[in-house]
Amino acid sequence: MEILDVRVDYFREVERLKEEMNAVVLAHYYQEPEIQDVADFIGDSLGLAREAQSTDADVIVFCGVHFMAETAKILNPGKTVVLPDLEAGCSLSDSCPPDEFERFIKERPGHAVISYVNTSAAMKALSDVICTSSNAEKVVGSIPEDTPIIFGPDKHLGRYLVEKTGRDMILWPGTCMVHILFSEKKIRQMKVRFPDAEVLAHPECEERVLRLADHVGSTTSLLERAVASDARRFIVATEAGIIHQMRKAAPEKEFMRAPGRGPEGSCEACAECPHMRRNTMEKLYSCMENLEPEITLDEDLRLAALRPIERMLAL
């Protein structure tokens, strides 16, 4: 466990550095609560991409995982983009090596390629358009009906989109290490114990979990549902970091983590992404103090990855 230096007021120091450097701190909903509380903007992948595109800050401090900081750099080549921990990766992105995906595409000529934002810059550069879980249906709908589609890398989001849109897509078989661990059996058991609870699930979850959900959607959509619903209790099947915002937005309601498939008593960590949790307040302060680790990209790769992102944002 990392021990914070009690001599440093990290919240005060981060606020000081923001002002001195004209920096903005962007944080994903899956970050630790204290990082969320010090961030200037908290959001899902789509919201963070929009914020990165529109910011007038000189320095973007991205509290998320590597592909998110890469996206910010793709959109802001003239700005300094730093990530608290350069090793904060993504199991879903890792499940789709760009060279293998390129062969996959070449074996299927004539297909439009939609890639989920949870991918590397090299993967984005191979794509026609990027999507997030917030806008995926709209992105799929933007492809002409007579054009076949390749979708990657998350097969569960892809299958969900096939069901929602009626489009037959070829799916890359990638998964998220967090969202595939939720237990259908244990969620059913929780529903018996708490029959008034709504189940909120991210579409990266397995189909059998989504069948139990009262609401399926992006992280932002799940938060909005939690606030708007008349229900007073929720079982949340996505990364547990979002529960911090749910409790802040609806303190009178109860939010419970959906259980994982491990042995009884072992599932608390199932809903936490180990990559997201690599970022800490100490690392956030250090990366702002030293302006490193910095995200850099080859300009040809950046431009190739920019085109499908801009197409997404234009939608």
C-alpha positions as CSV (number, residue, x, y, z in Angstrom):
1,M,0.0,0.0,0.0
2,E,1.3,3.4,-0.9
3,I,1.9,5.8,2.1
4,L,1.2,9.4,1.4
5,D,3.7,12.0,2.8
6,V,1.7,13.6,5.6
7,R,3.8,16.7,5.3
8,V,2.3,17.5,1.9
9,D,-1.2,18.9,1.5
10,Y,-1.8,17.3,-1.9
11,F,-5.1,19.1,-2.5
12,R,-3.6,22.5,-1.8
13,E,-0.5,21.7,-3.8
14,V,-2.4,20.5,-6.8
15,E,-4.6,23.6,-6.8
16,R,-1.4,25.8,-6.6
17,L,0.1,24.0,-9.5
18,K,-3.0,24.3,-11.6
19,E,-2.9,28.1,-11.2
20,E,0.8,28.4,-11.8
21,M,0.9,26.2,-14.9
22,N,-2.5,27.0,-16.3
23,A,-3.3,23.3,-16.0
24,V,-6.5,21.4,-16.1
25,V,-7.0,18.1,-14.3
26,L,-9.3,15.7,-16.1
27,A,-10.4,12.6,-14.2
28,H,-12.4,9.5,-15.2
29,Y,-15.2,8.3,-13.0
30,Y,-13.2,5.2,-12.2
31,Q,-10.4,7.1,-10.4
32,E,-10.0,7.1,-6.6
33,P,-12.5,9.4,-4.8
34,E,-9.8,12.0,-3.7
35,I,-8.6,12.4,-7.3
36,Q,-12.2,12.9,-8.5
37,D,-12.6,15.6,-5.8
38,V,-9.6,17.6,-6.9
39,A,-10.3,17.3,-10.6
40,D,-11.7,20.2,-12.7
41,F,-13.8,17.9,-14.8
42,I,-15.0,14.3,-14.1
43,G,-16.5,12.2,-16.9
44,D,-16.6,9.2,-19.1
45,S,-14.5,8.7,-22.2
46,L,-16.8,10.8,-24.4
47,G,-17.1,13.7,-21.9
48,L,-13.3,13.7,-21.3
49,A,-12.6,13.7,-25.0
50,R,-14.9,16.7,-25.5
51,E,-13.3,18.5,-22.6
52,A,-9.8,17.8,-23.9
53,Q,-10.8,19.2,-27.3
54,S,-12.2,22.4,-25.9
55,T,-9.8,23.3,-23.0
56,D,-7.7,26.4,-23.2
57,A,-5.2,25.1,-20.6
58,D,-1.6,24.8,-21.4
59,V,-1.2,21.6,-19.5
60,I,-3.6,18.7,-19.4
61,V,-3.2,16.4,-16.5
62,F,-5.1,13.2,-17.3
63,C,-6.1,11.0,-14.4
64,G,-7.2,7.9,-16.2
65,V,-5.4,5.3,-18.3
66,H,-2.9,5.6,-21.1
67,F,-5.3,5.5,-24.1
68,M,-7.3,8.4,-22.6
69,A,-4.2,10.6,-22.2
70,E,-3.2,9.6,-25.8
71,T,-6.6,10.8,-27.0
72,A,-6.1,14.1,-25.3
73,K,-2.7,14.5,-26.9
74,I,-4.1,13.5,-30.3
75,L,-6.6,16.4,-30.0
76,N,-4.0,18.8,-28.5
77,P,-0.6,18.4,-30.1
78,G,0.6,21.8,-28.9
79,K,-0.2,21.2,-25.3
80,T,1.7,19.3,-22.6
81,V,-0.2,16.1,-21.6
82,V,0.9,14.2,-18.5
83,L,-0.4,11.0,-16.9
84,P,0.3,10.3,-13.2
85,D,1.4,6.7,-13.9
86,L,2.6,5.7,-17.4
87,E,1.9,2.1,-16.5
88,A,-1.8,2.7,-16.2
89,G,-2.9,0.7,-19.1
90,C,-6.2,-1.1,-20.2
91,S,-6.9,-4.8,-20.4
92,L,-9.4,-4.1,-23.2
93,S,-6.9,-2.1,-25.3
94,D,-4.2,-4.8,-24.6
95,S,-6.6,-7.5,-26.0
96,C,-6.3,-6.0,-29.5
97,P,-2.7,-5.7,-30.7
98,P,-2.7,-3.3,-33.7
99,D,-0.7,-5.6,-36.0
100,E,-3.2,-8.5,-35.4
101,F,-6.2,-6.1,-35.9
102,E,-4.7,-4.8,-39.1
103,R,-4.5,-8.4,-40.5
104,F,-8.1,-9.0,-39.3
105,I,-9.2,-5.9,-41.3
106,K,-7.2,-6.8,-44.5
107,E,-8.9,-10.3,-44.5
108,R,-12.3,-8.5,-44.7
109,P,-12.0,-5.8,-47.4
110,G,-14.9,-3.5,-47.9
111,H,-15.9,-3.2,-44.2
112,A,-16.2,0.0,-42.3
113,V,-14.1,-0.2,-39.1
114,I,-15.6,1.1,-35.9
115,S,-13.2,1.0,-32.9
116,Y,-14.2,1.6,-29.3
117,V,-12.3,4.5,-27.7
118,N,-10.6,2.0,-25.3
119,T,-7.8,1.4,-27.8
120,S,-4.2,2.6,-28.5
121,A,-3.5,5.4,-31.0
122,A,-2.2,2.8,-33.4
123,M,-5.5,1.0,-33.3
124,K,-7.4,4.2,-33.8
125,A,-5.3,5.0,-36.8
126,L,-6.6,1.8,-38.4
127,S,-10.2,2.8,-37.9
128,D,-12.8,4.7,-39.9
129,V,-14.6,6.1,-36.8
130,I,-14.2,5.8,-33.1
131,C,-17.1,5.4,-30.6
132,T,-17.6,5.4,-26.9
133,S,-20.3,3.6,-25.0
134,S,-22.2,6.9,-24.8
135,N,-22.5,7.4,-28.6
136,A,-21.9,3.9,-30.0
137,E,-25.5,3.5,-31.3
138,K,-25.3,6.8,-33.1
139,V,-21.9,5.9,-34.6
140,V,-23.2,2.5,-35.9
141,G,-26.2,4.3,-37.4
142,S,-23.9,6.7,-39.3
143,I,-22.6,3.8,-41.4
144,P,-24.7,3.2,-44.6
145,E,-26.9,0.1,-44.3
146,D,-25.3,-1.6,-47.3
147,T,-21.8,-1.3,-45.7
148,P,-20.6,-4.2,-43.6
149,I,-19.0,-3.3,-40.3
150,I,-16.1,-4.6,-38.2
151,F,-16.3,-3.6,-34.6
152,G,-13.6,-3.9,-32.0
153,P,-12.3,-4.6,-29.5
154,D,-15.0,-5.3,-27.0
155,K,-17.2,-8.2,-28.0
156,H,-19.8,-7.7,-25.3
157,L,-20.4,-4.0,-26.3
158,G,-20.4,-5.2,-29.9
159,R,-23.0,-7.9,-29.3
160,Y,-25.1,-5.3,-27.4
161,L,-25.0,-3.0,-30.3
162,V,-26.0,-5.7,-32.7
163,E,-29.1,-6.3,-30.6
164,K,-29.9,-2.6,-30.2
165,T,-29.3,-1.5,-33.9
166,G,-30.1,-4.7,-35.8
167,R,-26.8,-4.4,-37.7
168,D,-24.8,-7.5,-38.3
169,M,-21.2,-6.8,-37.3
170,I,-18.0,-8.8,-37.3
171,L,-16.7,-8.5,-33.7
172,W,-13.1,-8.7,-32.5
173,P,-13.1,-11.0,-29.4
174,G,-11.8,-8.5,-26.7
175,T,-13.1,-8.0,-23.2
176,C,-12.6,-5.8,-20.2
177,M,-11.1,-7.6,-17.2
178,V,-13.4,-5.8,-14.7
179,H,-16.7,-6.1,-16.5
180,I,-16.5,-9.8,-17.3
181,L,-16.2,-10.7,-13.7
182,F,-19.7,-9.8,-12.5
183,S,-21.6,-12.9,-11.4
184,E,-25.1,-13.4,-12.7
185,K,-25.9,-15.9,-9.9
186,K,-24.8,-13.6,-7.1
187,I,-26.7,-10.6,-8.6
188,R,-29.8,-12.8,-8.7
189,Q,-29.2,-13.6,-5.1
190,M,-28.8,-9.9,-4.2
191,K,-32.1,-9.2,-6.1
192,V,-33.8,-11.7,-3.8
193,R,-32.4,-10.0,-0.7
194,F,-33.1,-6.5,-2.1
195,P,-36.2,-6.9,-4.4
196,D,-36.6,-3.1,-4.6
197,A,-33.0,-2.6,-6.0
198,E,-32.4,-1.6,-9.6
199,V,-29.5,-3.1,-11.4
200,L,-27.4,-0.7,-13.4
201,A,-25.0,-2.3,-15.9
202,H,-22.4,-1.1,-18.4
203,P,-22.7,-2.8,-21.8
204,E,-19.1,-4.2,-21.5
205,C,-20.7,-6.7,-19.1
206,E,-21.6,-10.2,-20.3
207,E,-25.0,-10.7,-21.9
208,R,-26.3,-12.8,-19.0
209,V,-25.6,-9.9,-16.6
210,L,-27.2,-7.4,-18.9
211,R,-30.4,-9.5,-19.0
212,L,-30.8,-8.7,-15.3
213,A,-30.3,-5.0,-15.6
214,D,-33.0,-2.4,-15.3
215,H,-30.8,0.1,-17.1
216,V,-27.8,-0.5,-19.4
217,G,-25.7,2.4,-20.5
218,S,-22.4,4.3,-20.4
219,T,-21.0,5.4,-17.0
220,T,-22.5,8.8,-17.4
221,S,-25.9,7.2,-18.3
222,L,-25.7,5.0,-15.2
223,L,-25.1,8.1,-13.0
224,E,-28.0,10.0,-14.6
225,R,-30.3,7.0,-14.1
226,A,-29.3,6.7,-10.5
227,V,-30.3,10.3,-9.9
228,A,-33.5,10.3,-11.9
229,S,-34.9,6.9,-10.9
230,D,-37.5,6.6,-8.1
231,A,-35.7,3.6,-6.8
232,R,-33.9,4.1,-3.5
233,R,-31.4,1.2,-3.8
234,F,-29.1,0.2,-6.7
235,I,-26.8,-2.7,-7.6
236,V,-24.0,-1.2,-9.7
237,A,-22.4,-3.5,-12.3
238,T,-19.5,-1.4,-13.5
239,E,-16.2,-0.1,-12.1
240,A,-16.8,0.9,-8.5
241,G,-15.3,4.4,-8.8
242,I,-18.6,5.8,-10.2
243,I,-20.3,5.0,-6.9
244,H,-18.5,8.0,-5.3
245,Q,-20.3,10.3,-7.8
246,M,-23.6,8.5,-7.3
247,R,-23.5,9.0,-3.6
248,K,-22.6,12.7,-4.0
249,A,-25.4,13.2,-6.5
250,A,-28.0,11.2,-4.5
251,P,-26.9,10.9,-0.9
252,E,-30.3,9.7,0.2
253,K,-30.0,6.5,-1.9
254,E,-28.0,3.3,-1.4
255,F,-25.5,2.0,-3.9
256,M,-24.0,-1.5,-3.7
257,R,-21.3,-3.0,-5.8
258,A,-22.5,-5.9,-8.0
259,P,-20.7,-9.1,-6.8
260,G,-18.0,-10.8,-8.7
261,R,-17.5,-14.5,-9.5
262,G,-14.8,-15.2,-6.9
263,P,-15.3,-17.0,-3.6
264,E,-17.6,-15.5,-1.0
265,G,-15.9,-12.4,0.6
266,S,-13.4,-12.0,-2.2
267,C,-15.4,-9.9,-4.6
268,E,-14.9,-6.4,-3.3
269,A,-11.9,-5.8,-5.5
270,C,-13.6,-7.4,-8.5
271,A,-15.2,-4.1,-9.4
272,E,-12.0,-2.1,-9.3
273,C,-9.7,-1.7,-12.3
274,P,-6.1,-2.1,-11.2
275,H,-4.9,0.1,-14.0
276,M,-7.2,3.0,-13.1
277,R,-6.2,2.6,-9.5
278,R,-2.4,3.0,-10.3
279,N,-3.0,6.8,-10.2
280,T,-2.8,8.3,-6.7
281,M,-2.7,11.8,-5.2
282,E,1.0,11.5,-4.6
283,K,1.6,10.6,-8.3
284,L,-0.8,13.3,-9.4
285,Y,1.2,15.9,-7.5
286,S,4.5,14.5,-8.7
287,C,3.5,14.5,-12.3
288,M,2.4,18.1,-12.1
289,E,5.5,19.2,-10.2
290,N,7.9,17.5,-12.7
291,L,5.7,17.6,-15.9
292,E,6.3,13.9,-16.4
293,P,5.5,11.2,-17.4
294,E,4.6,13.1,-20.6
295,I,2.6,11.7,-23.4
296,T,4.3,12.1,-26.8
297,L,3.2,10.8,-30.2
298,D,4.7,10.5,-33.7
299,E,3.0,13.2,-35.8
300,D,2.0,10.8,-38.7
301,L,0.4,8.5,-36.1
302,R,-1.3,11.3,-34.4
303,L,-2.8,12.6,-37.6
304,A,-4.0,9.1,-38.7
305,A,-5.6,8.6,-35.3
306,L,-7.1,12.1,-35.3
307,R,-9.3,11.6,-38.3
308,P,-11.6,8.9,-36.8
309,I,-11.8,10.7,-33.5
310,E,-12.9,14.0,-35.3
311,R,-15.5,12.0,-37.2
312,M,-16.9,10.7,-33.9
313,L,-16.9,14.2,-32.3
314,A,-18.6,15.6,-35.4
315,L,-21.5,13.2,-34.9
